[in-house]
Each structure stands twice: as C-alpha cells, then as structure tokens.
Amino acid sequence: MRAIRVAVQGLGELFITLGVVLLLFVAWQLWWTDVEAGRSQAATTRQLEQTWKHELTTSPPAAKVAAPSYKQIPMGKAFALIRVPRFGRDYVRPILQGTELSILDEGVGHYVQSVGPGAIGNFALAGHRVTYAKPFNQIAELRPGDPIVIETRTTWYVYRVVSHIIVTPDRVDVVAPVPEKPGAKATTAMMTMTACHPEFSASHRYVVFSRLVQTLPKAGGAVPSALTAAVGP
C-alpha cells in the first residue's frame, strides 16, 4: 500500500508540474509573444517612416514618383504600412512580403502572387488574429464603408470595406485578381484581408473585401481625411 501511495503522490506531482509548464507556455504564447512582436513591429514601423522621410527629402524628384515593382521585393521585407481607424486611432502595422508563419509573426503579410497597393487587381493580405501582436484581431469588427489606409514611400491608398465572408482554408479564390472569380480579368483595384476564424482556431478564414476609393500623393505633407475623421458606430 505504501508503494502505491508513493506512486500516486509522484504521479500527482508530475501532473502538477506538467500543468504549471502548460500554463507558462500558454502565458508565453498568448501574452509574451504579443509583447515581443508588438515591440518588433513598432520598431519596423518607425524604421520605415524614417527611411521614407529621408528618401523624400534627399532623392531627386523623378525618384519620388517611381513605381516600385512589388513582385521583386525580397521575402520578409517590409514595404508598406496599414492603418485601420476602426482598430484605433493609433493602429499601424508593417506589411511584409510573404505569408509564411515566420513572416506573419513580424507583421501583416502580402500574398506574393497578388498585386501591390493601388494596382488594378487584388492586393491581398494576411495577419494573425491571436498572438504575435495579433494585427487582425478585430477583423470581424470591420463594417461596410470603413476606411483602410495603406501607406507606401510616396503614396496613400484609401480602400473602403465592401463585404466579408467566412470560408475554409482551401478557398484560395478569395485572393484571386477578381476575388471569388478565378480566371476573371481584373478591372478594379481591390484589397483582401484574411485571418483565421474563429479565434484560437484555424478551421476557417475570415475574409474582408475592400475597394480602392482614393490615391493621394504624400508630396507636400498631404494626409487622407480617413485618418482624421471619426469612425462611425
């Protein structure tokens, strides 16, 4: 009997230890990754803003309007910023080339087969909904008409939400040049945002479609009114 009690006690202590380790892992995954990734993404944002400011004040005029080739951007490199007033007045995240998990841990990812911001076609993005600063955590709160602002080195692009759908992960047609219509020729500049759905699950994808409504050069310090106007209820 004593041997059984010792064994049961040892097993109980093992379960307690495993429980503590599991709780620590969950805390790391849900909280600490947000802290670390938040700092990293904020640093990337500041670096982009500083680089753009320097280039716009030192480059010759022709270089200021040169259209970049988004297909040639190296994987994992940040090339734009996304601002979503619905997510908060101070919300801003870097957009990086690629959608691998290691890249999404550093910000919002750009589907490499999709067009760049402002172009005719589908500018498609992916982001975490939980952990790693969860840039698309509030994606389900977006409503038709909400502005989504993309900032590049020279230009502001303002999109407005059109609709949303929930799909299974195999529905890659949502990031086609014409969303949900593979093979169709694009005639409109669209943007698609994707994130896992529901939270803490990867069984589906929450997808938001937006349409380009404004292109505004940054020359002269212009800022889209969408970033200063109040967001509706």
N, C-alpha and C positions, 0 to 999 in steps of 0.2 A: 504493500500500500504506500509506503514512504517513497518508493521509487516512482510510483505513478504520480504522487503529489508533486515530486520534484520535476517530473517530466511535464506535467500540466503547467506548473509555475514557469518553467523555462519557456514553454510554448507561448504562454500568455505574455511574458516579457518580450519575446520575439515579435509577436503581433503588435504590441505597443510600440516597439522600435520601428517596425515597418510602417505603422500608422503615422508616427512622427515624421519619418522620412518622406512619406507620401504627402503629408500636409506641407512640408517645407518645399517639396517640388512644385505643388500646386501654387503656393505663395510666390515662388520664383517665376513660374510660368505666367501667372495672371497679374502679378504686380511688378516684380523687379524687371521683367522684360519691357514693360511699359515705360518704366523709369529710364532704363538704359537706352532703349530705342528712341524715346522722346528726346533725350539729350543729343543723340547722334543725328536725328532728323532735323532738330533745330539748328545744329551746327552746319549741316549741309545746306539748309535754307539760307543761313547768314552768309555762307561762303559764296553761294550762287548770287545773292543780291550784291555782295561786294564786288564780285568779278564783273557782273553786268554793269555796275555803276562805273567801274574803272574803264571798261571797254568802250562804253558810250561816251566817255569824256576824253579818251585818248585815241580812238580809232578814227580814220578818215570817214567822211560822210558816206561814201559808197559801201563801206563795210558795215555800216549801221543798218542797212536795209537788206543786206544779203540774206537770201532764204537758205536756212540750213537744210542739209539732207538728213532727215531723221532716220532713214534706213541705215546710215553709216555710223550712227552713234554707238560707241562700244557698250557691250553688255554691262549693266550695273552702274553706268554713268548717269548722274543727274543732269537734266537738260531743261526742266521747266518746274513751275510751282503751281499747285492747285489751291484755290481759296474758295470756300463754300460758306457764305454768310449764314445759312441755316444751321451750320455746325458751330457757329460762334463767330463774333466779330474778329477775333484774333486767330481763327483757324487758318493754318497754312501748312502744306506738306510738300516735300520734294517729289518730283516724278522722275523715275529712273528707267532706263532702257531694260526691258525684260520682265518676265513674270515668274521666274524661279523663286522658290521659297526664300532662299538666301537673299534675294534682291528685295522681295516684299518685306523682309524684316527691316529694311533700311528706308522704306517709304512706300509710295504708290508706284506700281509697276505699269509699264507701257507694253501692250501686246506688239511685238516687233513686226508682225505682218500687217498691222493697221497703219493708217496714215498719221502724219504729225498734226499738231493742233492747228485748227483753222482751215485745213485742207478739205477738199471735196472727198467724201468717203466717211469712214468710221474711225475716229480717234478713240481707241479702246483702252481702258484702264482697269487694273485690279488692285485690291487692297485688303489687308487684314480687317476682320470685323472684331476680333478679340486678340489680345496680346500684341507685343511689339508696337506699342503706341496706337494700335487699332485705328488707323486713319479713316476707315469706312464704317466705324462702329454705328454711326447714326444714319446709315444709308436709307433705312426704312422710313425715316422721318422726312425725306425729301418729297416735295409736292409739285404738281404741275405748275410751271411758271417760275419756280425757284431758280435763281441765277447760280451758275457755277463758272468761276473765272479762272482761266489758265493764263499764267504769265510766262513769257519767254524773254530772251535777252532784249528784244526790240519791240515786242507787241503784247497787248492784252487781247484775249479772246473771251468773249462772254457767250456762254451757252445757257439755254433755259430748258428746264426739265419738261419733257413731253409726257412720258409714261413710265411704268415699271412692270416687270413680270418676274415670276419665280420659276426657275427651270432646273432640270437635272444637269449635272456636270458635263454630260455628253452633248449638250446643246451649244456647240461651238458656233452655230449660225448667228448667235447674238452679237458676235464680234466681226461678222462679215461686212464688206464695204457698205451694203444695204442691210441693216440689222434684220435678221429672221428671213432674209431672202437671198440665200446663197446663189451666186451666179448673176444676180441682177447688177446692172450698171449704176453706179452712184451718181447722183446729180445734186446732192445736198451735203453740206458739212454737218456731220452728226458726232456725238460723243456717247460712249457706252461705259458705264461704271459697273463693275461686278464685285461681289463679295460673297463669302459663304453664308448659307442660310439653313436653319435658324442659327442663332448664336451658339457657339460651342459645338457646332456640328458642321460637317462638310457634305451632307446628303443632298443639298440643293444649292443653287446660286440665286442671290437677289440681284436683279439687273435693272439699272436705271438708264433710260434713253433721254438724251438732250439734243437740242438743235442749236447751231450757231446763229446768234442774232446780232452780234456786234464784233467788229475788229477795230481796235484802237491803237495806233502807233504810240509808243511811250515817249517819243520826242517831245520836248517841251514840258515834261512832267505830267502829262495827262493821266488821269485815273478814272476807271469806269464808275459811273454813278451807282452801279450794282453793289459796289463795295462800301458805299456810304449811305445808301438808302436803307430804311428799316425793312426787315423781313416780315412778311405777313404772318398772321397767327397760324 
